[in-house]
Amino acid sequence: MAQLIRTRDGRALAVETFGNPRGRPVFMLHGTPGSRLGPAPRAAVLYRLGVRLITFDRPGYGDSDRLPGRLVAAAAADVEAVADALEIDEFAVVGRSGGAPHALACAALLPDRTVRTAALVGLAPRNAPGLNWFDGMTESNVREYINAAAGHRQLTAALEFRSLAIRSDPDASVADMHRGLPDADRQIVSDVGIRSMLVRNFAEGLSSSADGWVDDVMAFSLDWGFRPEDIEGPVLLWHGEQDIFAPVQHTRWLAERIPRAELVVERGAAHFAALRVLTRVLSWATRSRATDGTDGVDGTDEVDAADQVKRTG
């Protein structure tokens, strides 16, 4: 069951913890759209790794109160509020897809508490110099950002329409998404357990409105509120080369600017291949501060994605 934790400005965040309660704390920040019920290793895997995994609905998703006009940087204050409530001093942060920029916010703005950061299949800032931001991006995502550029009202109308369809029949929505995936992603999402998790994840995140989705897309369209160049701690950047949701050049751009970044690009992999490497990413994230992070996650994981991701049925 979700625990409601209050932020300093009085908002409620819906928080859940999984795995070993005495393990090393890791925040897992969900994708866009998504929820605290998104992809994560199963409890047995977390216990084996010695991980206390913390997830929460970003503002406007699921049971978390909205924060209108939030920037990507706002995620750092929310993570800090949850850590304080749970009496956690230091932690690692892992963000996948839409959660990746928010994980980097923690690295930049909470350097004394964020010991390691992993950003998987994420985006670069919209104003990234020298980056062709839309190159290789799927049409549906391009359309979202075009709507965002046209204004908050137009984006809200478009995403409310899509969220209504997801709420009315989340199974059909995931099946429809599956048909438009590249082969590499289709193989992963074809697993019954993963599809069940995605249905529950999207349904929970959009259970009351598209507010979180709208605010994520608007935040990605604006200045993040921090510079990747100012991140001091170790950062793992992982991407599948065939990703059509967040093209790989976004992560390559970040790798050129984050001083202690370790870049891993997997050939033949796409967006959902990040599920296959979650166990190794968590192993990397929970190393001690004294460990140099130069031998992180390669593209081959012996554990199947369906065995890593917690099942919901």
C-alpha positions in Angstrom: 0.0 0.0 0.0 1.2 3.5 -0.8 2.3 5.8 2.0 1.4 9.5 1.7 4.4 11.7 2.5 4.0 15.5 2.7 6.4 17.9 1.0 7.5 21.2 2.5 4.8 23.0 0.6 2.1 20.6 1.9 1.6 18.4 -1.2 1.1 14.7 -0.8 3.4 12.2 -2.6 2.3 8.5 -2.9 5.4 6.4 -1.9 6.1 2.7 -1.8 9.1 0.7 -0.7 10.1 -2.7 -1.9 12.9 -5.2 -1.1 15.2 -5.3 1.9 14.1 -2.8 4.5 17.7 -2.8 5.8 19.3 -2.6 2.4 20.9 0.3 0.6 18.3 2.9 -0.4 17.7 3.5 -4.1 15.1 5.8 -5.5 13.6 4.5 -8.8 12.0 7.3 -10.8 9.3 6.2 -13.2 8.8 7.0 -16.9 6.3 9.2 -18.8 3.5 8.5 -18.3 3.9 6.2 -15.4 3.5 5.6 -11.7 5.2 4.1 -8.6 4.0 0.7 -9.9 6.3 0.9 -12.9 9.1 -1.5 -13.9 11.3 -2.7 -11.0 13.0 -5.9 -10.1 11.0 -8.4 -8.1 11.3 -8.6 -4.3 13.5 -11.7 -4.4 16.0 -10.0 -6.6 16.0 -6.8 -4.5 16.7 -8.9 -1.3 19.5 -10.7 -3.1 21.0 -7.3 -4.1 20.5 -5.9 -0.6 18.4 -3.0 -2.0 15.7 -1.0 -0.4 13.8 0.4 -3.4 11.7 3.5 -3.1 9.3 4.6 -5.7 6.7 7.4 -5.8 4.2 9.0 -8.1 5.6 12.2 -9.6 3.3 15.2 -8.9 0.1 14.9 -10.9 0.3 11.1 -11.4 -1.6 8.5 -9.4 -2.2 9.6 -5.8 0.3 12.4 -5.8 -0.8 16.0 -5.7 -0.1 18.2 -8.7 2.7 20.8 -8.8 1.7 23.1 -11.6 4.5 24.6 -13.6 7.1 22.3 -12.1 10.6 22.1 -13.7 12.7 19.0 -13.9 14.7 20.4 -11.1 11.7 20.2 -8.8 12.2 16.4 -8.5 15.2 16.9 -6.3 13.1 18.6 -3.5 10.5 15.8 -3.7 13.1 13.1 -3.4 14.7 14.9 -0.5 11.3 15.2 1.2 10.7 11.5 0.9 14.2 10.7 2.1 13.8 12.9 5.2 10.4 11.3 6.0 12.0 7.8 5.7 15.0 9.0 7.7 17.5 8.2 4.9 20.6 10.3 4.7 22.3 9.1 1.5 20.8 7.2 -1.4 21.3 6.3 -5.1 18.8 7.4 -7.8 17.9 5.5 -10.9 15.6 7.1 -13.5 14.3 5.3 -16.6 12.9 7.1 -19.7 11.0 10.2 -18.4 12.5 9.5 -14.9 16.0 9.9 -16.2 16.2 13.8 -16.4 14.6 13.9 -12.9 17.3 11.5 -11.6 20.0 13.8 -13.0 18.3 16.7 -11.1 19.0 14.8 -7.9 22.7 14.4 -8.9 23.0 18.1 -9.7 21.0 19.6 -6.8 21.5 17.0 -4.0 25.3 16.3 -4.4 25.8 15.5 -0.7 23.1 13.0 -0.5 23.0 11.4 -4.0 25.9 9.0 -4.0 25.3 7.5 -7.5 22.9 8.2 -10.3 21.8 6.1 -13.3 19.9 7.6 -16.2 18.5 5.0 -18.6 17.0 5.8 -22.1 16.5 9.4 -21.2 16.3 12.8 -22.9 18.7 15.7 -23.2 17.5 19.2 -22.4 15.2 20.7 -25.1 17.7 23.6 -25.5 20.7 21.3 -25.9 23.1 23.1 -28.3 24.3 21.2 -31.3 21.7 18.4 -30.8 19.0 17.7 -33.5 16.5 17.0 -30.7 13.7 15.3 -32.8 16.0 13.3 -35.1 15.0 9.6 -34.9 12.1 10.2 -32.5 8.7 8.5 -33.1 5.9 10.6 -34.5 3.7 10.4 -31.4 6.4 11.9 -29.2 7.2 14.6 -31.7 3.6 15.5 -31.7 3.5 15.8 -27.9 6.4 18.4 -28.0 4.8 20.3 -30.9 1.7 20.6 -28.8 3.7 21.7 -25.8 5.3 24.4 -27.9 1.8 25.6 -29.0 0.9 26.0 -25.4 -0.3 24.3 -22.2 -4.0 24.3 -23.3 -3.3 22.5 -26.5 -1.1 19.9 -24.9 -3.6 19.3 -22.1 -6.4 18.7 -24.6 -4.3 16.2 -26.6 -3.1 14.2 -23.6 -6.4 14.2 -21.8 -7.9 12.6 -24.9 -5.2 9.9 -24.9 -5.4 9.3 -21.2 -9.1 8.8 -21.4 -8.5 6.1 -23.9 -5.9 4.5 -21.6 -8.2 4.7 -18.6 -11.2 3.2 -20.4 -9.2 0.2 -21.8 -5.5 0.1 -20.7 -5.1 -3.4 -22.1 -6.0 -2.2 -25.6 -3.8 0.8 -25.2 -0.7 -1.3 -24.4 -1.6 -3.7 -27.3 -1.8 -0.7 -29.6 1.6 0.6 -28.4 3.0 -2.9 -28.9 2.2 -2.8 -32.6 4.2 0.3 -33.2 7.4 -0.8 -31.4 10.6 -1.8 -33.1 11.3 -5.6 -33.2 13.8 -5.3 -30.3 11.1 -3.8 -28.0 8.3 -5.9 -29.3 10.1 -9.1 -28.1 10.4 -7.7 -24.6 6.9 -6.3 -24.3 5.4 -9.5 -25.7 6.0 -11.1 -22.3 2.7 -11.5 -20.5 4.1 -10.4 -17.1 5.7 -7.3 -18.5 2.5 -6.3 -20.4 0.5 -6.8 -17.3 2.9 -4.6 -15.4 2.6 -1.9 -18.1 -1.2 -2.0 -18.0 -1.2 -1.5 -14.3 1.5 1.2 -14.4 -0.3 3.3 -17.0 -3.7 2.8 -15.4 -2.5 3.9 -12.0 -0.5 6.9 -13.3 -3.5 8.2 -15.3 -6.2 7.1 -12.9 -7.6 10.6 -12.3 -6.2 12.8 -15.0 -3.4 13.5 -17.5 -1.9 16.2 -15.2 1.4 14.4 -14.5 1.9 13.6 -18.2 1.2 17.2 -19.2 3.5 18.6 -16.6 6.3 16.1 -17.5 6.1 17.1 -21.2 6.0 20.8 -20.4 9.0 20.4 -18.0 11.0 18.5 -20.7 10.2 21.4 -23.1 11.7 24.1 -20.8 15.0 24.7 -19.2 15.7 22.0 -16.6 16.7 24.3 -13.8 20.3 22.9 -13.6 23.2 22.2 -16.0 24.4 18.7 -16.7 27.9 20.1 -16.6 27.5 20.8 -12.9 26.9 17.2 -11.9 29.9 16.1 -9.7 29.1 12.5 -8.7 29.3 9.3 -10.7 26.6 8.9 -13.4 25.8 5.8 -15.4 24.1 6.6 -18.8 22.6 3.6 -20.5 20.8 3.6 -23.9 19.6 1.2 -26.6 20.9 2.2 -30.0 17.5 1.6 -31.7 15.4 3.7 -29.3 12.6 5.6 -31.0 11.1 7.2 -27.9 14.3 8.9 -26.7 16.9 8.7 -29.5 20.3 7.6 -28.4 22.0 10.8 -29.4 20.4 12.5 -26.4 22.4 10.3 -24.0 25.5 10.7 -26.1 25.1 14.5 -25.8 24.8 14.2 -22.0 27.8 11.9 -21.8 30.0 14.6 -23.4 29.0 17.1 -20.7 28.6 15.2 -17.4 32.2 15.1 -16.0 32.0 11.6 -14.4 29.6 10.0 -16.8 30.0 6.4 -17.9 28.2 5.8 -21.2 26.9 2.4 -22.3 25.1 2.0 -25.6 23.8 -1.4 -26.5 23.6 -2.3 -30.2 20.5 -4.1 -31.3 18.5 -2.8 -28.2 15.8 -0.2 -28.0 13.8 1.6 -25.3 12.4 -1.3 -23.3 15.7 -3.1 -23.2 16.4 -1.0 -20.1 14.3 -3.5 -18.3 16.9 -6.2 -18.9 19.7 -4.3 -17.2 17.8 -3.1 -14.1 19.5 -5.7 -11.9 23.0 -4.7 -13.0 22.2 -1.0 -12.8 21.1 -1.5 -9.2 24.3 -3.4 -8.4 26.2 -0.5 -9.8 24.1 2.1 -7.9 24.6 0.5 -4.5 28.4 0.3 -4.6 30.2 2.4 -2.0 31.4 5.9 -2.5 35.0 4.6 -2.6 34.4 2.4 -5.6 35.4 3.9 -8.9 32.4 3.5 -11.3 34.3 2.6 -14.5 33.2 -1.0 -14.9 29.4 -0.6 -14.9 26.7 -2.2 -17.0 27.4 -3.9 -20.3 24.7 -4.8 -22.8 24.3 -8.5 -21.9 22.3 -9.5 -18.9 22.0 -13.2 -18.1 18.6 -12.6 -16.4 15.6 -12.4 -18.6 13.6 -9.1 -18.4 10.5 -10.9 -17.4 12.4 -12.4 -14.4 13.7 -9.0 -13.3 10.5 -7.1 -13.5 8.0 -7.6 -10.8 4.8 -9.2 -12.0 1.4 -7.9 -11.2 -0.9 -10.8 -11.9 
